[in-house]
Amino acid sequence: MRRSCAPSMKRSLPAEPAPTKYRQQQPLPEAASPDPGMLELLASSENHVRVLEARAAVRKPAPATAVRRSPSPPTQQQQVKFRVCWGKITTKKHKTWEGDGTLTVGGRSATLRDEDGKVIGSSGSVKVEELDEGARLIVGSKEVELVERIDGEGREVVRENAGPVKRVKVEARGGFKPPAESMCAGRPIVVTSFKQVGPVEEEIADDFVPLTMREPSFEHQWKYNKSKAAVTPVSVPYCVAKHLRPHQREGVSFLYECVLGMKREDSEQFGAILADEMGLGKTLQTLALIYTLMKQGPYGQQIVKRVLIVTPSSLVDNWDREITKWLKQERVFTFIVGPNNKLKKYAQSAHIPILIISYELLAKQVGELETVKFDLVVCDEGHRLKNSNIKIAEVLDGIDCRRRILLTGTPIQNDLQEFHSLINFVNPGLLGTYQEFKAKYETPIVQSQQPNVLPQFQELGQTRLNELNSITSSFILRRTQEVNNSYLPEKQELVIFAHPSELQEKLLTLALKHYEQSGTSAVTPLQLITILKKICNHPSLISTTDSKEPDSLQNLLIAQLPSWQHMGPADSGKLAILESLLEALIERREKVVIVSYFSKTLDMIAGLCEHFNYKFCRLDGATPSHDRGKLVAAFNNPSSDIFIFLLSAKAGGIGLNLVGASRLVLFDNDWNPASDLQAMSRIWRDGQTRKVFIYRLITAFSIEEKIFQRQISKTSLSGTVVDQKQNLNNLKLSDDELKDLFSPVEDDDREDCLTHQILACECTGSGDVPQPAEAASSQEEVESPERSRYRIKLGKPKKKQKHSLKMQELMRWQHHRAPVRQQVLEELSLQSCLEDIVFLFRNVVNRNKKLN
């Protein structure tokens, strides 16, 4: 748990009556009224005061007959009262409070009472002048934290007949300087003896536009405003709204209308999916909504009191930091479930509104959820719930809370069944059971994608897709990186096809021939894929796992390896490129993130770093959660000399902000394009000020290139339903068997990379961006049934078949065929990689954009 304290309601302090001596005085004549400028000066101090006249009296010499007496004990008027939270005395870093109460301080004594007014502790050594909001002290056997001052001298003095005064900003730690005594006119001048911890009232910028939510309709009021309360405007508090960008303001409004049931008033729909791409601020939008609902509602009462945030374990601390960053001054506190903070303790912490827990821990503490009533559930990286049959999905679905928000950058990762699972979680039953959804939507849509489909089936698929888009658009909001481009520096995306080394070609060919001859009896397709991907990274990696079968494929390949002393970076096309790139970047003093899906590959790259004395840090599955934030902070620190951040895509590819680096290398790829996109978005996000380069390394003519082709097909699937692209031809998935992946590439097809061949692009490969007409002609070409089959295969098309795989995105990139021009290589810090690159796709975003 983070800052363990009750959240401040930020109420204005009540007025304190004037001292008794002046309470019975009549208002002074107008001529004797204080100067208006003096009133403004007095009003600017919202601290609690003492009468200056008393100070003046002290300066006067005492009469001869005066007798010096000891100070009298504090009276009731001199007592100070605080709202506090209390608990047992402990040295834990993350304090758990047991309850709320009040602390009354008078003189040097303090009395602690619980919420029922019962005295539970007292102390006789407390100095009033040392007390401040946020301070901690020991009272009896309890540890106490002061939340806010609610009584005593710390109040604002309200004076009768003072006339209107202007409220101005008072800085936190600048004490109020009393005016000269000669300026007093008719009324005592007051000065502060109470310190504030922050600005009393924040000035609102002149150009700020309030973010006010839409008022509920008459139907909504009739249905949900049973008490017939007056409708009050709801606005996002200024402290948060001032940070929101236009697309984020839209997102907060969208989520607000969803969770209040204002989107589809004809149905019980209170869930939402925020499906923005990575880096658009889904966390900030969610926190803005949460804080708004905690403060107010359209019918006069707050909407939520307790919020459950479920997130991957690697992002638990990140959520805590974000809440600290945006809501620290508003005293919004969190309870983080961990080894020392059990979920059952949260039920006793009524003053803490937000509970943060990882998916892993939540699955283990199912029964404890029943003890807490949540008003809002937020699931970060919500695509984890794509399978409705897994335990965590069942646990979350069983929570009695109808307001649910799911955050994900990739709502569709494999098929429409997963999409239905996400929808059914946020809005149960909206699209019926999966069987009903499949019959009505999935089957017609997928069937309409088949080659040579009959017109009536294609029309039906289009109709059902439009209908599905219409329904989901009421609770799914997705924006792409394009909306954020204006806030980010230039980015260059590079897909580099590396020439395999002689050893790699030899091993790849041997593995494919062995599989072709022996089939699955010797090795399964999945095992073969793993072996092929290891060879693509570096041949030495196939020896990292010992096989017990002497005649296995792995042992056959190991026998072909030279000794360790005779292997190096040159035996892997990708590692040779990486070595040259690092050598160039160390000269430029630019930091780099290197991402891989294999821990053994990270071990190999770590060895390369050690060989060249490159300072690096590493985050993978073995890194403790509490150390991850420290690694990220150290790497992002501009004064740090850490050159390389080695990152496991599986352990840290989600949510990390690594803007300290301006270069990122994705050393290998995954079948799921969403995983690669998550990993590649670590450095081009808010906070980045330098030009960014993303290097995606692929071994040409190998299984990696075929995986890349399939990724583009899956990315199109996500775009069809969520991005609402109406071109059904984008929805193409391969149903070919895995053996299609294992067809070797003939020598006469190695003049160009397979991906460029499949694009049917006729450019010269000298850095051109294919013309739109050229791309369109490729897509509109009439296809035979034989060609249609190749459209969804991962392998190369046959000769004479010019056909596009609908990879329109690459048709808008620069195409560079080997040998790549030296000027281009120097711009990319690849000047030593001329012979290692077969083909290069290049895309520039925000060209020549510089941030101040």
N, C-alpha and C positions, 0 to 999 in steps of 0.2 A: 504494500500500500504506500501511496506517495505522501503528499503533505496531509497528514492525518489531522483533520480538523473539520468542524461543522462549517458548511457553506454559509457565507454571510448573505443575508437578504438585502444588504446595502440600503437599509432604510435611512431616511434623513433623521438626524438626532432630534429628539423632541426639545421644545423650548424650556428653558429654566427660568423660574421667576426671578425678578430683580431682588437684590439684597433687601432685608427688612427695613433698613433705614430709609430707603427711597421708595418703598412700595406704596406708601400712603401719600406721596407728593402729588400735587395737581400738575397737569401738563403746563409747561412753561409757555409764556406768551410767544407769539410767532417771532417777535424781534429777538427773543433769547434762544431760539432754536439753533441747533448746531449747524455749521456750514454743510451744504450738500456734499461737497468734496470729502469732508470728514466722514460723513455717513457712508459714502462709497468705500472709503478706506476701511472703516470699521466692518462693513459687510463683507469685505474681501477675506476677512479672517473667519473661517468656520470652526476655529478651535474654541476651546472653553476657557473662560477668562476670570480674571480677578479685577477688582475695582481699583483704578489707579489712585483714587482719592486715599485709599488706605496706605498706599505707598507714600503719598505726600504727607500724610499724618505722621508717618514714621520719621520723616526728615525733621519735623518740628521738635524743638527741645521740650522735654517733659517738664511739667510744673515741679516746683521745689518740693511740694507735698506729695508728689507721686511716689508710690511704692512699687518696686519691681516685683512681679509675681511670675511664677512658673506658668508655662503655657497650659491652657485648659484642655481637657480631652476633646477630641473631635466631636462636633455636633452632627446631627442628622444631615444638615445642609452640606457638611464637609465630606460626607461619605461618597464613595465612587462605586458604581456597580457595573459589572461586565457579564455579558453572556459568554459562557465557556463550554468546553467539552473536557471530560475528565476520564481518567483511567488509572490502572495500576502503575506504579513506578517501575520503569524498565529502561534498559539501555539499547533496546532494539532500534535499528535505523528507521524501519517502517512501523510507526506507532499505531496500535489499535486502541481506539477509545471505547469506553464502555457506555457512556451516556452523555447527555447534555445537562446543563445546570446554570447557576448564577454564582458569581463571586462578589461579595460585598466587602469593600476595603474602607476602613476608617482609622485614621492615625497610622499605627503600625500593625494593626490587627486585620486579619482577613477571615471571612466566614464563607465556606463552600456549601451550597445547597443543591440538591438534585432537582429534577423537574417538578416534583411534588412539594418542594419547599422544605424538605427534611434536611437538617444539618448533617453533613457527612464528613466534615473536616474543618479544621481551623488552624491558624498560624498567627504568631505574635511578632513576626520579624519581617514584615512586608513594607516596602517603601512605595508610597503612591506615585512619587515622581519617576520611579523606574518602570512603571507598568505601561505597556503599549500593546496595541493589537498585534496578535501573532506571537507574543512573548509566552514563555513557559515557566512555571514555577511549581514548587512543592507545597501543598497545603495538607497538613496532617500526613495521612498515608496515601494520598492521591497526587498524581501528576496532573497539572491543569494547563490548558492552552487557552489564552484569551482570544475570543472570536471578535467581539465588538463591544464598545462601551455603550451602555444603555441608561445610565443614570449618573448623577453626581455633577461635579464641577466641569466635566468634560462636555458640556452642552453649549449649544449656540444660544446666545442671549438675544431675546426678542424684546425690543423696546417699543413701548407705545408711542404713537404720534411721531414716529421717526420718519414717516413718509416712505415712498418706494425707494428701494435701493437696488443697485445693479450687482449681480453676482459675477465675480470674475474668478479666474483660475488662480489657485494658490499652489505653489510648488511644494513638494512633500517635505523637504528637510530645511527649507528656508524659514527660519523663525520670524515671527511678526515683530517688526521694530516699532515700538510705541512712539507716538508723536510727542513733540515738546509740550510741557505743561501749559505754556502760554496759549496753546491752540485750543484748550478746553473751553467749551462755551455752554454753560448751563447743565451739562450732563457729565457724569464721570466717564473718563476714557478707560477702555479695558484693553488688557494685553493677554497673550496666551501663555499658559504653562503646560500645555498638552501637545505632544508631538504626533503628527500624522505619519502614516507609512506610505502614503502615495497621494497623488493629486486628489483633492476633495471632489472636484467636478471637472471633468475633461472638456476642453473646448471643442466644439464641433466645427469642422472645417467649413468654410463658406460655400465650397462647391459640392458638399456632400448631399446626396439625394437619398432620403430615407427609403428603406426597403420594407414596404408595407404589404402584408399578405392580402389576398383576395377575401372579401367578406363572404360569409356563407350565404347560400341562396335561401329563398323562402322554404323550399322543400327540405333543405338541410336543417334549418331552424325547427321546422315542424317535427322532424324525426329525432333530432338529438338535443334540442334545447327544451327539455321537459320542464325545467324550472321557470321558463319564460324570462330568463335574465336578459338584461339589455346587451345588445351586440356591441362589443368594444373593438376598436382597431388593434390589430396585432402587427407589430413591427420588429424586425430583427434588431436587437440592441446595438447601439452605435459602436461599442467596443469591438464587436465582431464584424458588423456590416461594413465598416470602413476598410476592411482588408479584402473584401470580396471583389473579384473581377466580374465583368458582365455575365459570362457564362456560369459563374458560380452563383450569382444572384438568381439567375434563372433556375439553377438546380435546387437551391433552397426553397424557392417558391413551389417548384414542382413536387418536391418531397413533402412539403407542408400540406399541399392539397391532397396528396395521396394518403398520408397517414390520418388525416381528418375525414377521409371518406368523401371528399368533394369532387373527385374525378368522375366517378360513376355512381351517382346517387340512387340509381335504380338497382344497385347490388351492394352487398356487404363486402366492400373492397377497401382494405386499409393498408395494403402492402405496396412496396415499391422496389424496383431494381434500378440502381444507379450504375450504369454500364459504361461510364466514360473510360476512354483509354487511359493508360498510365500517365501520371504526371499532371492531370488536370485538377487535382485538389479535391478528390472525393472525401478525404478525411475532414478537411476544413468545412466543406459543405454540410457534412453530417453533424459536426460539432456546432455549427451555427444553428442548425435546426434544433438540436437537443437543447441548447441553452435558451433558445426562444421559447420552446414548449415548456421548459422549466420555469420560466418567468411569467407566462401569460397564455391566454387562450381567447377565442372569440366570444365566449360567454362569461368572461370575467374571472375564471379560475385557471390555474396552471393545468396543462394537459398531462405532463409526465412528472412523476416524482422519483422514479427509479428506472434506470436504463441498464440493459445488459448488452455488453459489447463482446462478441466472440471473434477471435482472430487467431491466425497461426501463431505458434509460440515465438517465432522470430520477430513478430510485430507487436508483441505485448508492450514492451518498453517503448516502442515507437509511438503507440497510442498515448501512453502516459506522458511522453515528452510533448506531443502535440497538444494535449489538454493543458499542460503547463504553459506552453508557448502562447496559446490563444486565450486561455481563460484563467490564468494565474491571478490576475488582478481582481477577478470576480469571485475568487475564493470558491471555485468548484473543485471538489475533491474526488479522488478515485480510490477504489478498493481493488487491489491486484491479487488474484488468487494465486497462491504459491505454497511451497512447503511449510512456511511459517504463518500463512494467512489462509486458513481453511474457509471454504465457502459458507459453512454454518455460522461463522463469526459475523458474516455480513448481515445476517438477519437481525443482529443486535446493534448494528451501526446505522440507525435511522437517519443520521445526519449526513451520510455519504451517499450521493445520488447515483454514482456511476460504478458499475462492477465490470472489471475487465478480466477475461479468462480465456485461456487457449482452448482450441478444439480438443486437444489431447486430454487436458485436465477435466474438461466438462464431461467427457464421456465416462470418466471414472467417478464423478460425483453427481450421479443422476438424482438420487433421492433428496439431496440437499436443495435442489431447485424448488421443490414443492413448498419450502418454508418461506419463500420470498415472492411477492407479487410484483412483476415487472410491467411497466406501462409501455415500454418500447424495447424491441430487440433489434440489434444491428449485427449483421454477420459480414465481416470483412473477408475478402477473397472468397466470396460466396460460391464460386464454382466448385468448391469442395463438396457441396451438397447436390452435385449433379446426379449422384446415385441415391435415390430415395430409400434404398434398402440398407444402406450402411447404418451403423449404430448411431453415429453422431447426428445424422439427418433425422432419425426417429426420435432422438432425445430432444432436439430443438423443435421438432414439429409438435411434440407433446407439451410444450410450454404454453400456459394459458395466457397468451398475449396476442391480440389480433393485429397490433401495429408492428409490422416487420419490415426492415430495410435490408436489402442484400446489396453489397458492394462487390463489383467484379469488373475487371477490364476486358474479360473475354467470356461473355455469357454462353456462347456456343463453342464447345471445344471439339466435339466429335459428331454428335447427331442430334436430331430433334427430340429424341427421348430424354436426353439430358436437359434440353431446353424446357421441356414439360415439367421436369422435376423441380427446377428453379421456380417456375411460375407457380406450381402447386404449393410450394413452401410459403411464398409471400402472400398469395391469395388462394387459399385452399378451395378446391372444387370449381374454380372459375372456368376451367377448360374441361371439366369432367375427369374421369379416370384416364389412365394412359391408354387403355384399350379404346376408349371413345375418342380420345385425341388422335390416336394413330389412324383410326378408320376415317375420321372427318378431315384431318389436316395432313398428317405425315405421309400417308400412302399416296394420296393424289399429288402432293407436291413432289415427292421423290419420283413417282411414276412419270410425271411430266418431263423429267430430265433425261429419260432414256432415249437413246438414238432412234430415229425414225418413229417417234411416238405419234399416234393418231391425233389429228387436230382437236377432236373433242376432249381427249385426255389432257392435252396441253392447255386448253382453255379452262378446264376444270381446275387444274393445278394453279393456274394464274388467279382464278377466282378465290380459291381457298387461301392462297398466300396473301392476297389483298385483305381478306377477312381477318386472317391471323394478325397481320400488321395493324389493322384498325383496332383490334382488341388490346394488343400488347402495348400500343403506343400510349395508352392511358395510364400505364404504370411503369413503363420502361423508358428511361432517358439515356441516350448514348450520344456523346460528342467525340470527335476524333482529335488528334493532336493539332489539326489545322487551326482550331480556335485558340490554341496556346502559342502558335508560332510567333505572333507579334511580340510576345514577352520573352522569347528565348533567342539565344545567339544562333549563328549559322551552324548547320549540321550537315556533314557529308556521310552518307551511307554507302558502304562498299561491300559488294559480294565478290570475293576473290576466289577464283578457281585455281588451286595450286597444282602444279605438275607433280604427279607421283614420282618418287625416286625409283631407281631400277629395282631395289630390294622390295619396295612396296608393290610394284607391278608384278614381280615374280610371285610374291606371297598371295596377292589377290587372285591371280590366275590359278595358282595351285589349289587354293581353297574352293573356288567355284568348280573346278574340274572334279575335285574329290567329292563334292556334294552331288554333282551331276551323275557320277558313277556309282556312288554308294547310297545316295538318297538319305532319307531320314533315319535309316537304320544306324548310321554312324554318328550323325549330328542332327539335332532338330533345327528347323528354320530360325528359331529365336536364338539358339546358340551360335548359329552361323552368322547372324546379323551382328551379334556382340563381337565376335572374332573379327569380322570385316571392319567394324568401326574402330577397333583397337589398332588394326594395321594402318588405317587411315590416319590415326593420331601419331603413331610411331610403331614400327615393327617390334621393338623391344617389349612392348606392353603385352604381347601375347604370352610371354613367359612369366607374367606376374601371378598367374593362377595355375597351380600344378594339377595335372590330370592323372588319375589313377589307371587309366586305360592306356597300355603301351602303344596301341595302334590307333589312338584317337587322332582326329584332325589337328588338335592343338599340338600334340607331340610331333606330328608330321611336319608342322610348320616350324616348331622350335628347332628341329634338326637342320633347317635351312638357314638359321640365323648365324651370322659371324659371331666372334667373341665380343664381349662387352667393350674391350679395348678398341675394337675396330668399328664401333657404331657411334654415331653422333647426330647432331641436328640435321646434317645433310641427308640422312636416311629417311627423312620425312619432309615432304614439300612444305607442309604447313609450319613445321617447327623451324625450318630454314628461313621462312618469311618472318616468323615471329622473332627469331634471333636478330635479323637485320633491322627490323622495326625497333626493337628495344635499344639497339645500338644507336639508332638515329635519335630516338626520343630522349635518351639520357643526356645527349648534347643540347637538346632544346629545353631541358628541365621541365618536361611535361609528365605528369603522372598518368598511369595507365591501369585499367582494370582488365584482368584476364579471366574469362569465364569458361568453365568446363563442366560436363556432366559426370566425369569420372574422377574419383579421388586419386587413382594411380596416375592419371594424366597430370593432375595438379602436383603430385609428387615429382614427376619428371620435370615440369616447368620450374618447380622450386629448386631442383638440383641445378637447372640452368642458371637461375638467379644467383645461387650460391657460388657457382663457378666464376661468374663475372662480377661478384661482389655487389649485386644489386640488392638494396634493402627492400624487403617486402613484408607484408603481413598476409594472413590467410584466414578465411572464414569458410568453414564447411560444417558437416553434420556433427563433428566432434567438438565444435566450439561451444562452450556453455552459453546459455542465453544471456546471462548477466554480463558476459564479456563482449558481446557483439556490438553493443552500443559504444563501448570504449574503443574498439577497433575502428569503427566508422568515424568517430570523432577525431581520433588520432590521425587517420588518413586524410580527412578533410581539412585538418588544421594547416593553413598556408605555411606555417613555420616548420612543419614536420618534414623530415628528409626521407620519408617512406616513398619509394618510387613506384612500387607495384602492389596492387591489391589482388591476391588470388582468391577467386570466388567460386564456390560450388553453386551451380545453377539450381540444384535441387534444394539446398539448404538456405541459400541467401538470395535467390533470384527474384524474390518478391518483396516489395516495399522499401528496400534499402535506398538511401539517398547518398550517392557517392560523387557529388558534384566537385569534389576536390580533384578529380581526374577529368581530363579533356579527351582521353582516348580510351576506347574499349575494344577488346578483341574477344569475339565469340569463337573459341577454338574448335568446338564441335557443335553439332546440332541435334535436335530432338524430333521425334515424330510429331509432337504436338507443337504447332507454331506459336501457340500462346506462351509456352514456356520460354521460347527464344525471344519473343517480343518483350516479355517481362524482364528478362536478363539484360537485353540491349537498352532498356529505358532507364538504367540506373544512373546515367550521368547527364542525359539531356532532359533536365527538369528544372523546376524553380530553384533559383540560387546559382545556376550555372552562368558564368560570365565570359567564358572563353569559347572559341570556336571548337566544335565537337567533331570527332571522327569515330565512326563505328566500323570496325573491320570484321567481316563475317568470312571465316576461312572454310573452304570446302575443297576436298580432294577431288579433282576432276576425274571423270569416267568411272566413278566408284558408286557405292551404295549411298554415300553422303549426297551426291548430286541428285540421286533419285528421291531421297528423303526430302531434299529441298523442293523438288517439283511437287511432291505430294503436299507439302506444307502450303504452297500457294493455293492448291485446290481447297484445302480446309479453311484457309483464310477467306476465300470467297464464300464458303458456306456461312460463316459468321456474318459477313456483310449482307447476305441476301435477306435474312430475317430481321436482324437487329438494326442494321443500317438502312433497311427498307429500300434496297436496290431492286428494281423491278425486272432486271434482266435475269430470267430464270436460267440462262445458259451458264451463269456464274456458279450454279450449284452443281458441282461435279465431284463425285467421289469414286475412287477406284475400288471395284469389287474383285479385281484379279487376285489370284492366289499369290502367296509369298514367293513362289518359285519364279515369278516374273521379275522379281528383284535381282535374281542371280544370273541373268544372262550376261556373258562377257561382252565387252565392246570390241568390235573389230578394228583392226589397225587403220583402215581407210576412213574410219569415222572419228579419228582423233585429231583431225585438222582443226576442229572447232569444238567448243564444249557442247555437250548434249543439250543443255538448256537453251542455248542460242539456236541450235538446229531446230528444236521443237517449236520455238517461237516463230519459225518460218520468216525470220527477219532477213532482208536482203541488203542491209546496210554494209558499209565498208569496214566497220569495226575500228574506226579511227577516232572514236570519241563522239560519234554522231548520236543524236536523239532521233529515233525513227519518226518520220512524219505521221501525223494522224491518219492521213489517207492510206499510207502503207499498212498501218496496223489494222485499219478497218477492212482493207481488201483481204488481209489474211484471215480475219474472222468471218467474213462473208463468203469465203470460198465454199463451194458446194462439196460436201463430203460423201464419200461412198461408205457403205456399212463397214468395210474393212478399215477405212481411215477413222471412222468414228470410234472404233475399238481402241485405236492408238491414242485417241484424244484423252482417254482416261487411264491409259497405261503409264507406268513409271519409266519404262524403258524407252529407248530411242525409236522414232518412227522409221519405217523402211525408206530406202532411197526413193526418190521421185515423189514422195508424199510430203508436200508442203502444207503444213497444218499448224494452227495455233492452239496452244493449250489454254487459251483464254487468260493468259498471264499479262493482262493489260498493263499492270503496274510497271513491269520491266520494260515495256515498250515506251515508257516515259523517262527511262534512265539512259545515261550515256553508255554506249557499248564500246569497249576497248578490247581489241583482239591482239594477241601476241604477235610481234613484240610491241609492248605498250610504250608510247612515247616517253622519253626520259624526263621531259618537263612535267608530265603528269605524275610520274613516279616520285619526283622530287617534291611536288606539292603534297603528296601523301606520305612522305617520309619513307618511301619504299625504293629509293634510288639504287639499292644493292640487290633488288629482287627481279631484275629483268628476265633472267632465265628460269625463274621459279613460277611465273604466272602464265597460265594458259589463256585466261579470259578474265575480264574485270567489268562488272556493272557498277555504275557510279550515279548517285542521286544527290543533289545539293538542295537543301532547304534553307530559306532565309539567306540567300547569297549576299555576302558583304555586310550582313547585319552585325552591328556592334551595340553592345549594351553599355550604358554609362555606369 
